[in-house]
Amino acid sequence: VQGVWASKSLQHVERARLPMALAGLHRVLAVGGLLDLTVFAGEGHQRTGTDDEFPGRLFTWWSSAALVDLLEGAGLDRMRMERVTGYADRKPAVQNPEAIRNNRIDVILLRDGK
């Protein structure tokens, strides 16, 4: 696979299972392949209630340091990683633009490490 785009999908993986999921991504990613990974920033996890479109959906928040450590542990080269923190969407998910739900971590694995 030449590239993986995982925009806010891996945040639904249980914390204990994410290392194996990332190792699987590394296994199928071609040498020099691209990775664009986005998750919400923060700490902890929460399941949605019955009023959610998908009741029981899991959200797991990560610190950038913990996520980078997991990616490196899965075999991805830290020197190829670039991190950008910003808002989750063009339009914030909730009214307060600084709310944890509007914060994200983007990890982009660059092709040539530059």
C-alpha positions as CSV (number, residue, x, y, z in Angstrom):
1,V,0.0,0.0,0.0
2,Q,1.5,3.3,-1.0
3,G,-0.4,5.4,1.5
4,V,-2.9,5.3,4.3
5,W,-5.4,8.1,5.2
6,A,-6.9,7.5,8.7
7,S,-8.8,10.7,9.5
8,K,-10.4,10.3,12.9
9,S,-11.0,6.5,12.4
10,L,-8.4,5.1,14.7
11,Q,-9.8,7.2,17.6
12,H,-12.5,4.5,17.8
13,V,-10.0,1.8,18.5
14,E,-9.6,0.7,22.2
15,R,-6.4,2.1,23.7
16,A,-5.0,-1.4,24.3
17,R,-5.6,-2.5,20.7
18,L,-4.1,0.5,18.9
19,P,-0.5,-0.8,19.0
20,M,-1.6,-3.8,17.0
21,A,-3.6,-1.7,14.6
22,L,-0.6,0.5,14.0
23,A,1.7,-2.5,13.6
24,G,-0.7,-3.8,10.9
25,L,-0.6,-0.4,9.1
26,H,3.2,-0.5,9.2
27,R,3.2,-4.1,7.9
28,V,1.1,-3.2,4.8
29,L,2.6,0.2,4.1
30,A,5.2,0.2,1.4
31,V,8.7,1.3,2.2
32,G,8.6,5.1,2.0
33,G,4.8,5.0,1.9
34,L,2.7,7.9,3.2
35,L,0.6,8.0,6.3
36,D,-1.9,10.8,7.3
37,L,-3.4,10.0,10.7
38,T,-5.7,12.2,12.7
39,V,-7.1,11.6,16.2
40,F,-8.6,13.9,18.8
41,A,-6.1,15.3,21.3
42,G,-6.6,14.8,25.1
43,E,-6.7,12.1,27.7
44,G,-9.0,9.2,28.4
45,H,-11.9,7.7,26.5
46,Q,-15.7,7.8,26.4
47,R,-18.6,5.9,24.8
48,T,-21.4,7.8,23.3
49,G,-24.9,7.6,24.8
50,T,-28.2,6.5,23.3
51,D,-28.7,10.0,21.8
52,D,-25.7,9.5,19.5
53,E,-26.2,8.6,15.8
54,F,-24.1,5.4,16.7
55,P,-24.9,4.7,20.4
56,G,-21.9,3.1,22.2
57,R,-19.3,4.5,19.8
58,L,-15.9,4.7,21.5
59,F,-13.8,7.9,21.4
60,T,-10.2,7.6,22.6
61,W,-8.1,10.8,23.1
62,W,-4.3,10.8,22.8
63,S,-1.4,13.1,23.7
64,S,0.9,13.8,20.7
65,A,3.8,12.3,22.6
66,A,1.9,9.0,23.4
67,L,0.7,8.7,19.8
68,V,4.2,9.3,18.3
69,D,5.6,6.8,20.8
70,L,3.0,4.2,19.6
71,L,3.8,4.9,16.0
72,E,7.5,4.5,16.6
73,G,6.8,1.3,18.6
74,A,4.9,0.0,15.5
75,G,8.1,0.4,13.4
76,L,7.4,3.8,11.8
77,D,10.4,6.1,11.6
78,R,10.1,9.1,14.0
79,M,12.4,11.2,11.7
80,R,9.7,11.0,9.0
81,M,6.9,12.2,11.3
82,E,5.4,15.7,11.3
83,R,2.8,16.8,13.9
84,V,0.3,19.6,13.6
85,T,-2.2,20.4,16.2
86,G,-5.3,22.4,15.2
87,Y,-9.1,22.2,15.0
88,A,-10.8,19.0,14.2
89,D,-12.9,20.3,11.3
90,R,-13.3,23.5,9.3
91,K,-16.5,24.0,11.4
92,P,-16.0,23.2,15.1
93,A,-17.9,20.2,16.4
94,V,-19.1,22.2,19.4
95,Q,-19.5,25.9,19.9
96,N,-16.3,26.5,22.0
97,P,-13.4,26.3,19.5
98,E,-11.0,25.4,22.2
99,A,-13.1,22.5,23.5
100,I,-11.3,19.1,23.6
101,R,-13.7,17.8,21.0
102,N,-12.5,20.4,18.5
103,N,-8.8,19.6,19.0
104,R,-6.9,17.1,16.9
105,I,-3.5,15.7,16.4
106,D,-2.4,15.2,12.8
107,V,0.6,12.9,12.2
108,I,1.9,12.9,8.6
109,L,4.6,10.4,7.7
110,L,6.6,12.1,5.0
111,R,7.8,10.1,2.0
112,D,11.4,11.1,2.0
113,G,11.8,12.3,5.6
114,K,12.2,15.9,4.7
